[in-house]
Amino acid sequence: MRDDQLQDEYGIGRGRMTRARAMTAAITLAAIATLAGSVLEATAQTCTTQAKMADDVRSSLADQALAIALDIKANNGAKVQGESAPALTGNFAPTAFLLRTTSERIAADSLAVSQLYLLDASKVSGTAEVDFSCPLTATTSETDFTFGTLPAGTYAFAMVEATGPRPWLLSLLLQQDGSAWKLAGLYTHARMVGGRDGLSYWTAAREAAKAKQSWRAWLLYAEADALLAPAPFIDSTHLDKLRSEQREALPPELGDGLNAQTPLVLKDAKGESIAYTAVAPDSSDDGSKLRLAVHYRATPLADPAAAGARNLDAARTLLDAHKDLRTGVDSVFVFADLEGQAPFATEIPMSQIP
């Protein structure tokens, strides 16, 4: 287990991959909040990095994190449930699903604990969010944790690297229960997409920004962010730097954000308007391909062939307007969002989009 002064530019672990898509996302802290009678105030909490931990505390945390990770690798749901805090055991189905999918992806990997943080929230009280600031040893960088709600107690955050054919990161939030550490949150995702890690995507994003390829830069920055952020409640000096660069390279059309309230409206070859509500990087389940995920508003079509042709038109219209999005992307995953129904989704190889 290496020291908490991290070994790369990023500052929170090796360039890794995740995503909501493949941040095969988390079993979040929403359940943990039910343990508390009230929301807590951001006072009296402390963070200890692994280099400053007492040896017995560091060893106990590392041993428990590795034991849980090994049980995840073995898809031993019953064992992990027994090692979990009440907030997870009360509704374990989402965690069990994440265990199964993660186990399939890391079956041939070796596991090692890479980072540990001890988060003491035993004295917090009040009504505000709970924040932890963790300065890293011998550097001006720091890692920050922000929880909207958190019951009073002592927590730890552990990053476990799965190294093998498909490198993966398992991030565990642990809660102290007497002398034991219980799993309180699980966040897993690939370390690489399309053979590249987060730092590689960050470098490529900078190059695209210099070349004035604003849409490609925005996509690559988003992928780098997804790969480098271990969990949604973590920030760092280096993540702040990445996000600042992304804002500077932001396409003008996205200045007000991109969502259902402020869609990107483009006209297709027939002059019909298409309202795009989301455009984001995505990855195949095995992490081998970088995809572009696109959502747009649509009305139901009874004919699946016609619905598929409309999705193809939506992909082509976006790529015609922003041709730099074609570079380095294997396919476009198009979602026609239908009110009151599941989206009609198709994955279209880039080579099949004229």
C-alpha positions in Angstrom: 0.0 0.0 0.0 1.7 3.2 -1.1 1.9 6.5 0.8 -0.9 9.0 0.5 1.2 11.4 -1.5 -0.1 10.1 -4.8 2.2 9.1 -7.6 0.6 10.9 -10.6 -0.7 14.3 -11.7 -4.2 13.5 -10.7 -3.8 13.4 -6.9 -6.4 10.8 -5.9 -5.1 7.5 -7.3 -4.0 6.2 -10.6 -6.0 7.4 -13.6 -9.1 5.3 -13.5 -12.3 4.8 -15.0 -15.7 5.2 -13.9 -18.9 6.5 -14.8 -22.5 6.7 -14.0 -22.7 4.5 -16.9 -19.6 2.7 -15.8 -19.0 4.5 -12.5 -20.9 1.2 -12.3 -22.3 3.4 -10.0 -22.6 3.5 -6.5 -24.7 2.2 -3.7 -25.0 5.7 -2.4 -25.3 7.3 1.0 -29.0 8.0 0.7 -29.7 4.9 2.7 -27.2 5.8 5.4 -29.0 9.1 6.0 -31.9 7.0 7.4 -29.7 6.1 10.4 -29.7 9.6 11.6 -32.5 11.4 13.4 -31.5 14.7 11.9 -29.2 16.1 9.2 -25.8 17.0 10.5 -23.8 20.2 10.5 -20.3 20.6 8.9 -18.4 21.1 12.1 -16.0 19.1 14.3 -15.1 16.6 11.7 -11.5 15.5 10.9 -9.7 13.6 8.1 -6.6 11.5 8.6 -4.7 10.2 5.6 -3.1 6.8 5.7 0.4 8.1 6.2 -0.7 9.8 9.4 -2.7 6.9 10.8 -1.6 4.7 13.7 -0.2 1.5 12.4 -2.9 -0.7 14.0 -5.7 1.5 12.6 -4.2 1.5 9.1 -3.7 -2.3 9.2 -7.3 -2.9 10.5 -8.8 -0.7 7.8 -6.7 -2.2 5.0 -7.4 -5.8 6.1 -11.2 -5.2 6.3 -11.3 -3.3 3.0 -9.4 -6.1 1.2 -11.5 -8.8 2.8 -14.7 -7.2 1.6 -13.2 -6.6 -1.8 -12.3 -10.3 -2.0 -15.8 -11.3 -1.1 -17.1 -9.0 -3.9 -14.7 -10.6 -6.3 -16.1 -14.0 -5.3 -19.7 -12.7 -5.6 -20.3 -13.8 -2.0 -23.4 -11.7 -1.5 -24.3 -13.3 1.8 -20.9 -12.7 3.3 -20.8 -9.0 2.1 -24.3 -8.5 3.5 -23.1 -9.7 6.9 -20.2 -7.3 6.6 -22.5 -4.3 5.8 -24.0 -1.5 7.9 -27.8 -1.6 8.6 -28.5 1.0 6.0 -27.3 -1.4 3.2 -28.6 -4.6 4.7 -32.1 -3.2 5.0 -32.3 -2.9 1.2 -29.5 -5.1 -0.1 -30.8 -5.9 -3.6 -29.0 -3.0 -5.4 -25.8 -3.9 -3.7 -26.2 -7.5 -4.6 -26.7 -6.6 -8.3 -23.5 -4.4 -8.2 -21.6 -7.3 -6.6 -22.6 -9.7 -9.4 -21.6 -7.3 -12.2 -18.4 -6.3 -10.5 -17.4 -9.9 -9.8 -17.8 -10.8 -13.5 -15.5 -8.0 -14.4 -12.7 -8.6 -11.9 -12.7 -12.4 -11.8 -9.2 -12.8 -13.1 -7.7 -9.7 -11.3 -5.5 -9.4 -8.3 -6.6 -7.0 -5.5 -4.6 -4.5 -3.5 -5.6 -1.6 -1.2 -4.1 1.6 -2.7 -5.5 4.5 -0.5 -7.1 5.0 2.9 -8.8 7.9 4.6 -10.1 8.0 8.1 -13.1 10.3 8.5 -14.1 11.2 12.0 -17.7 12.6 12.2 -18.4 11.5 15.7 -19.0 15.0 17.0 -21.0 16.6 14.2 -24.5 17.9 14.8 -26.9 20.3 13.2 -28.5 20.8 9.8 -25.8 21.3 7.2 -23.7 19.1 4.9 -20.6 17.3 6.3 -17.3 18.2 4.7 -13.8 16.7 5.2 -10.6 18.3 4.0 -7.6 16.0 3.7 -4.3 17.7 2.9 -1.8 15.2 1.3 1.6 14.7 2.7 4.5 16.9 1.4 2.3 18.6 -1.2 -0.1 21.6 -1.6 -2.8 19.2 -2.9 -5.7 17.9 -1.0 -8.7 15.6 -1.2 -12.1 16.7 -0.1 -15.2 14.7 0.9 -18.7 16.3 0.9 -21.7 14.4 2.2 -25.2 16.0 2.1 -26.2 14.0 5.2 -24.2 11.7 7.4 -25.0 10.2 10.8 -22.6 10.9 13.6 -19.9 8.3 13.7 -16.4 7.3 12.4 -16.0 6.4 8.8 -13.2 5.4 6.4 -12.8 5.5 2.7 -10.8 2.8 1.0 -9.7 2.4 -2.6 -9.0 -1.1 -3.8 -7.3 -1.7 -7.1 -8.2 -4.7 -9.2 -5.3 -5.3 -11.6 -5.6 -7.7 -14.5 -7.1 -8.0 -18.0 -9.7 -5.4 -17.1 -8.4 -3.0 -14.4 -11.1 -1.9 -12.0 -11.4 0.3 -9.0 -13.5 -0.7 -5.9 -14.1 2.3 -3.6 -15.6 1.4 -0.2 -17.1 3.6 2.4 -16.7 1.9 5.8 -18.5 2.7 9.0 -17.1 1.8 12.4 -19.3 -0.5 14.5 -17.5 -1.2 17.8 -14.2 -2.8 16.9 -15.4 -3.8 13.4 -15.7 -1.9 10.1 -18.9 -2.3 8.1 -19.5 -1.6 4.5 -21.7 1.6 4.2 -21.3 2.4 0.5 -19.8 0.8 -2.6 -18.6 2.5 -5.8 -17.0 0.5 -8.6 -15.9 1.3 -12.2 -13.3 0.4 -14.8 -9.9 2.0 -14.7 -9.6 2.2 -18.5 -11.9 2.7 -21.5 -10.8 1.8 -25.0 -7.3 1.0 -23.6 -6.8 4.5 -22.2 -6.9 5.7 -18.6 -8.1 9.0 -17.2 -4.8 10.8 -17.4 -4.6 9.8 -21.1 -8.1 11.3 -21.8 -7.1 14.4 -19.9 -4.0 14.9 -22.1 -6.1 14.3 -25.2 -8.7 16.8 -24.0 -6.0 19.5 -23.7 -4.8 18.7 -27.2 -8.3 19.0 -28.6 -8.8 22.3 -26.7 -5.7 23.7 -28.2 -6.9 22.6 -31.7 -10.2 24.5 -31.0 -12.1 21.3 -31.2 -14.4 22.4 -28.4 -16.9 19.5 -28.6 -14.3 16.8 -28.7 -12.4 18.5 -25.8 -15.6 18.7 -23.8 -16.3 15.0 -24.4 -12.7 14.0 -23.4 -12.6 16.1 -20.3 -15.9 14.5 -19.2 -14.5 11.1 -19.8 -11.3 12.0 -17.8 -13.4 13.3 -15.0 -15.5 10.1 -14.9 -12.4 7.9 -14.9 -10.6 9.9 -12.2 -13.2 10.6 -9.6 -13.4 7.7 -7.2 -16.9 8.5 -5.9 -19.4 11.3 -6.5 -18.8 12.9 -3.1 -15.0 13.3 -3.6 -13.2 16.4 -5.0 -9.6 17.3 -5.1 -7.1 20.0 -6.1 -6.4 18.2 -9.4 -10.1 17.5 -10.2 -10.7 21.2 -9.7 -8.0 21.9 -12.2 -9.5 19.5 -14.7 -13.0 21.0 -14.3 -11.6 24.5 -14.7 -10.0 23.5 -18.0 -13.2 21.9 -19.1 -15.2 25.1 -18.4 -12.6 27.1 -20.4 -13.1 24.8 -23.4 -16.9 24.6 -23.1 -18.7 24.8 -26.4 -20.8 28.0 -26.6 -23.9 26.0 -27.2 -23.6 24.4 -23.7 -23.1 27.7 -21.8 -26.6 27.3 -20.2 -26.1 23.6 -19.6 -27.7 20.7 -21.5 -30.9 19.2 -20.1 -34.6 18.9 -20.6 -35.1 22.6 -19.7 -32.2 23.9 -22.0 -31.9 21.4 -24.8 -29.6 21.7 -27.8 -31.9 22.1 -30.8 -30.6 21.2 -34.3 -32.4 20.8 -37.6 -31.9 17.6 -39.6 -31.6 17.3 -43.3 -35.4 17.6 -43.7 -35.5 20.8 -41.7 -37.1 19.1 -38.7 -36.0 20.1 -35.2 -34.3 17.7 -32.8 -34.1 18.6 -29.2 -31.0 17.0 -27.5 -31.3 16.8 -23.7 -28.0 15.0 -23.0 -24.7 14.2 -24.7 -22.0 12.4 -22.7 -19.2 9.9 -23.0 -20.1 6.3 -22.3 -18.4 2.9 -22.4 -19.2 -0.6 -23.4 -19.8 -2.9 -20.4 -16.4 -4.5 -20.8 -14.6 -1.1 -21.1 -13.2 -1.9 -24.5 -15.1 0.9 -26.4 -15.7 4.6 -25.9 -19.2 5.5 -26.9 -21.2 8.7 -27.2 -24.5 8.6 -25.4 -27.2 10.9 -26.8 -30.7 11.6 -25.5 -33.3 13.5 -27.4 -37.0 14.1 -27.0 -39.3 12.0 -29.2 -42.9 10.8 -29.7 -43.7 7.1 -29.8 -43.5 5.2 -33.1 -45.3 1.9 -33.6 -42.8 0.7 -36.3 -39.4 -0.3 -34.7 -37.7 0.1 -38.1 -38.9 3.7 -38.3 -37.9 4.3 -34.7 -34.4 3.0 -35.5 -34.1 5.2 -38.6 -35.1 8.2 -36.5 -32.3 7.4 -34.0 -29.9 7.2 -36.9 -31.0 10.5 -38.1 -30.6 12.0 -34.6 -27.0 10.7 -34.4 -26.1 11.9 -37.9 -27.6 15.4 -37.3 -25.5 15.9 -34.2 -22.3 14.6 -35.8 -22.9 16.7 -38.9 -23.2 19.8 -36.7 -20.1 18.9 -34.6 -17.9 16.7 -36.7 -15.0 16.6 -34.1 -17.2 14.2 -32.1 -16.6 11.5 -34.6 -12.9 11.1 -33.8 -12.0 8.4 -31.3 -15.5 7.3 -30.7 -16.5 3.7 -31.5 -20.3 4.1 -31.6 -23.2 6.3 -30.7 -25.8 5.0 -28.1 -28.9 6.9 -29.0 -31.9 7.2 -26.7 -35.3 8.5 -27.9 -36.8 9.7 -24.7 -40.6 9.0 -24.7 -42.9 10.6 -22.2 -44.4 7.9 -19.9 -42.4 5.1 -21.6 -39.0 3.6 -21.5 -36.6 5.2 -24.1 -36.2 3.5 -27.5 -32.4 2.9 -27.6 -30.1 1.8 -30.3 -26.3 1.5 -30.5 -25.0 2.5 -33.9 -21.4 1.9 -34.9 -19.7 5.1 -36.0 -18.8 3.4 -39.3 -22.6 3.1 -40.1 -23.4 6.8 -39.6 -22.9 8.5 -42.9 
